[in-house]
Amino acid sequence: MTVNAIEITGLRKTYAGQKGSAPKEALKAVDLSIPAGSIFGLLGPNGAGKSTLINILAGLVTKTSGQVRIWGFDQDVNPRQSRAAIGVMPQELNIDPFFTPRGALDVQAGLYGVPKAQRRTDEILELIGLADKAEAYARTLSGGMRRRLLLGKALVHGPQVLVLDEPTAGVDIELRQMLWVNVRKLNAQGMTIILTTHYLEEAQEMCDEIAIIDHGSVVVRDRTEALLGRLDAKTLLLRLDTMPDTLNLPPSVTQEQRPDGRLALTYRRGQVSAGEILAAVVQAGGQIVDVTSEEASLEDVFLSLTGSAAA
């Protein structure tokens, strides 16, 4: 098995500009490697270049320059093998309404040249929870069921790499949980998963490593826990019986009154300790009833690096 499922070197994509406008450089010499067997998060604000990168991996967009290797196959040298190594679950519900789920999977398998004897249609229908809807027309399926069918279509040719492009956008909690159960099952079987999502809590929970793209460049790539460790901010949430008139806190500590009545004190662990803050509250006459804490989240890291929310 190859060490890296995806290897991207010097990848550029420039779109021709409209009349009178300059060309747009969507990707700027991107270098990125994705380890085999990992769940890898690809995050970034709108227009950052995520969709362009995914479409290049899927063979839907032609790169301007650079090298892309998927499961060891160079896209330029072995285009068929590299495309067969990857499956993509797109954002758009591009399903023929007059096909049944079974028919849609069989057609997709045929497009990839999977012989009938080697097709896993029933197994995939069971995996995505559509076995009981196998013969129903796609137009009768709910939005969530159609999204499950997109996952099934991405799996018909047995890819080593699966790209999930905003897979839970607009879906209910039950479908989201079912999807993550399936993703973990596929990953446990050795499949590499690439996830784009604007739900940062999902990336924080699911991904081993994360790359953040902004303005066509990778601004950071690291293991998820290391990214979170880049911010040493922590917040103490205090419920007080008596609120002091003034608090003599270190200058680096910020305070905020939460809507639920708790006092939020945010500090940098490298500059001040929780003990010093609590001592200052007590010294000012505060009667502490309860104390909880909040750690920095992936959203905090994202905002600190890009200045905008994920989308």
C-alpha positions in Angstrom: 0.0 0.0 0.0 1.2 3.5 -0.7 2.1 5.7 2.3 0.1 8.6 1.0 -3.3 8.2 -0.6 -3.1 11.7 -2.2 0.1 13.6 -3.2 -0.3 17.1 -4.7 2.7 19.1 -5.8 2.7 22.7 -7.1 -1.0 22.5 -8.1 -2.3 25.6 -9.9 -5.6 26.4 -11.5 -6.3 29.7 -13.3 -9.7 30.5 -14.7 -9.9 32.9 -17.7 -11.5 36.2 -16.7 -14.7 37.6 -18.1 -14.5 40.3 -20.7 -12.2 43.0 -19.5 -11.4 41.3 -16.2 -8.2 39.6 -15.1 -7.8 35.8 -14.9 -8.6 34.3 -11.5 -6.1 32.1 -9.8 -8.2 29.6 -7.8 -5.3 27.5 -6.6 -1.7 28.8 -6.1 1.0 26.2 -6.1 -0.7 23.9 -3.6 1.4 21.2 -2.0 -0.6 18.7 0.0 -0.2 15.0 1.0 -3.0 13.0 2.6 -2.0 9.8 4.5 -3.5 6.5 3.5 -6.1 5.3 5.9 -6.8 8.7 7.5 -9.9 10.8 7.8 -8.7 14.1 6.5 -10.5 17.4 6.8 -10.3 20.0 4.0 -11.7 23.3 5.3 -11.9 26.9 4.1 -14.2 29.8 3.5 -16.4 30.3 0.4 -14.2 30.8 -2.7 -11.1 29.5 -1.0 -10.4 26.8 -3.6 -11.8 23.7 -1.9 -14.3 22.8 -4.7 -11.7 23.4 -7.4 -9.3 21.1 -5.7 -11.9 18.4 -5.2 -13.0 18.7 -8.9 -9.4 18.3 -10.0 -9.0 15.2 -7.9 -12.2 13.8 -9.4 -11.1 14.5 -12.9 -13.9 17.0 -13.6 -11.6 20.1 -13.8 -8.3 20.3 -15.7 -5.5 21.7 -13.7 -3.3 24.5 -15.1 -0.1 23.0 -13.8 1.3 20.8 -11.1 1.2 17.1 -10.3 -1.6 15.0 -8.7 -1.1 11.4 -7.6 -4.0 9.3 -6.3 -3.1 6.0 -4.7 0.3 6.2 -6.4 -1.2 6.9 -9.9 -0.2 10.1 -11.7 -3.3 11.8 -13.2 -1.4 12.7 -16.3 0.3 9.3 -16.8 -2.4 6.9 -15.6 -5.7 8.9 -15.8 -8.0 5.9 -15.7 -6.3 4.2 -12.7 -6.2 7.5 -10.7 -9.8 8.2 -11.4 -10.8 4.6 -10.4 -9.0 5.0 -7.1 -11.3 7.8 -5.9 -15.0 8.2 -5.3 -16.7 11.5 -4.8 -20.0 12.2 -3.0 -20.9 15.7 -4.3 -22.9 18.4 -2.7 -25.5 18.5 -5.5 -28.3 16.0 -5.7 -27.5 14.9 -9.3 -29.7 11.8 -9.4 -31.9 10.8 -12.4 -35.5 10.8 -10.9 -36.6 8.0 -13.1 -34.0 5.5 -11.9 -34.4 3.3 -8.9 -31.6 3.1 -6.4 -30.6 -0.3 -7.7 -30.7 0.9 -11.2 -28.7 4.0 -10.4 -26.0 1.9 -8.7 -25.8 -0.6 -11.6 -25.5 2.2 -14.2 -22.8 3.9 -12.1 -20.9 0.6 -11.8 -21.2 0.1 -15.6 -19.7 3.5 -16.2 -16.7 2.4 -14.2 -16.4 -0.9 -16.1 -17.3 -3.1 -13.0 -18.4 -6.5 -14.3 -21.8 -7.6 -13.2 -20.4 -10.6 -11.3 -18.3 -8.2 -9.2 -20.9 -5.6 -8.4 -21.8 -5.1 -4.8 -25.2 -3.4 -5.3 -27.1 -5.3 -2.6 -24.3 -4.8 -0.1 -24.1 -1.1 -0.8 -27.9 -0.7 -0.6 -27.8 -2.3 2.8 -24.9 -0.1 3.9 -26.7 3.2 3.0 -30.0 2.0 4.4 -31.9 1.8 1.1 -32.4 -1.9 0.8 -36.1 -1.5 1.4 -36.2 1.3 -1.3 -34.2 -0.6 -3.9 -37.0 -0.6 -6.5 -38.5 2.8 -5.7 -38.1 5.6 -8.2 -35.6 8.1 -7.1 -38.1 10.9 -7.5 -40.2 9.4 -4.6 -37.2 9.4 -2.2 -36.8 12.0 0.5 -33.9 14.5 0.3 -32.0 12.5 2.9 -32.5 9.2 1.0 -31.2 10.8 -2.2 -28.1 12.0 -0.3 -27.5 8.4 0.9 -27.8 7.3 -2.7 -25.1 9.7 -3.6 -22.8 8.0 -1.1 -23.7 4.6 -2.6 -22.9 5.8 -6.1 -19.4 7.0 -4.9 -18.7 3.5 -3.6 -19.8 1.2 -6.5 -16.3 0.8 -8.0 -14.6 0.1 -4.7 -12.4 3.2 -4.5 -9.5 3.5 -2.0 -10.2 7.2 -1.4 -13.6 8.6 -0.7 -14.3 12.4 -0.9 -17.3 13.7 1.0 -18.1 17.2 -0.1 -20.4 18.8 2.5 -22.2 15.5 3.1 -24.4 16.7 5.9 -25.4 20.1 4.6 -29.2 20.4 5.2 -29.8 16.9 6.5 -31.4 15.8 9.7 -29.7 14.5 12.8 -30.6 10.8 12.2 -29.1 10.9 8.7 -26.0 12.7 9.9 -25.4 10.1 12.6 -26.0 7.2 10.1 -23.5 8.8 7.7 -20.8 9.1 10.3 -21.3 5.5 11.4 -20.8 4.4 7.8 -17.8 6.6 7.4 -16.1 5.2 10.4 -16.9 1.7 9.2 -15.4 2.3 5.8 -12.3 3.9 7.4 -11.9 1.0 9.7 -11.8 -1.2 6.5 -8.9 0.9 5.2 -10.6 3.5 3.1 -9.1 7.0 3.1 -11.8 9.7 3.7 -11.5 13.3 2.7 -14.1 15.5 4.3 -15.1 19.1 3.5 -17.7 20.6 5.9 -18.7 23.9 7.3 -19.7 22.2 10.5 -16.5 22.6 12.4 -17.6 20.4 15.3 -17.8 17.5 12.8 -14.3 18.1 11.5 -13.1 18.3 15.1 -14.7 15.1 16.1 -14.1 13.1 12.9 -10.8 14.1 11.4 -7.3 12.9 12.2 -5.7 15.7 10.3 -7.0 19.0 8.8 -5.8 21.4 6.1 -7.2 24.9 5.9 -7.3 26.6 2.5 -7.7 30.3 2.0 -7.4 32.4 -1.2 -6.1 29.3 -3.1 -3.3 28.4 -0.7 -2.9 26.0 2.2 -2.5 28.3 5.2 -2.1 25.4 7.7 -2.1 21.7 7.8 -1.6 19.7 11.0 -3.1 17.0 13.2 -6.4 18.1 14.7 -5.2 18.1 18.3 -2.1 20.1 17.3 -4.3 22.7 15.6 -6.4 23.1 18.7 -3.2 23.4 20.7 -2.2 26.5 18.7 -4.6 28.5 20.8 -4.0 28.4 24.5 -7.1 30.4 25.3 -9.3 29.0 27.9 -12.5 30.3 29.5 -13.6 29.9 33.1 -17.4 30.0 33.6 -18.4 31.1 37.1 -21.8 31.1 38.7 -21.7 33.6 41.6 -24.0 34.1 44.5 -22.5 37.6 44.9 -21.2 39.6 42.0 -18.3 41.9 42.9 -18.6 45.5 41.9 -15.0 45.5 40.5 -12.6 42.7 39.7 -8.8 43.4 39.9 -7.9 40.9 37.1 -4.6 40.7 35.1 -4.7 42.8 32.0 -4.7 39.7 29.7 -8.0 38.4 31.1 -11.2 39.4 29.4 -14.6 39.2 31.1 -18.2 38.8 29.7 -21.6 38.3 31.3 -23.3 35.3 29.6 -27.1 35.4 29.0 -27.5 32.6 31.5 -26.0 34.8 34.2 -22.6 33.2 34.4 -19.4 35.3 34.3 -17.0 34.2 31.5 -13.4 35.0 32.1 -11.1 34.2 29.2 -7.3 34.0 29.6 -4.1 32.6 28.1 -2.7 29.7 30.0 0.8 30.8 29.2 0.3 34.2 30.9 -1.9 33.5 33.9 -3.3 30.5 35.8 -6.9 29.6 36.7 -5.9 29.7 40.3 -4.8 33.4 40.1 -8.1 34.3 38.5 -10.3 32.5 41.0 -8.3 34.0 43.8 -8.9 37.5 42.4 -12.6 36.8 42.2 -12.7 35.6 45.9 -10.6 38.5 47.0 -13.0 41.0 45.4 -15.9 39.4 47.4 -17.3 37.0 44.8 -19.1 34.0 46.2 -18.5 31.2 43.7 -21.2 28.6 43.4 -20.1 26.6 40.4 -17.0 26.6 38.1 -16.8 25.1 34.6 -14.3 25.7 31.7 -14.3 25.9 28.0 -11.3 24.9 25.7 -10.5 26.6 22.4 -12.5 25.0 19.5 -11.5 24.4 15.9 -13.7 27.4 15.0 -11.4 29.6 17.1 -8.4 28.3 15.2 -10.2 28.7 11.8 -11.2 32.3 12.6 -7.7 33.2 13.8 -6.1 31.9 10.6 -8.6 33.1 7.9 -10.6 35.8 9.6 -13.9 34.3 8.4 -16.3 31.5 9.2 -16.0 28.1 7.4 -18.4 27.7 4.5 
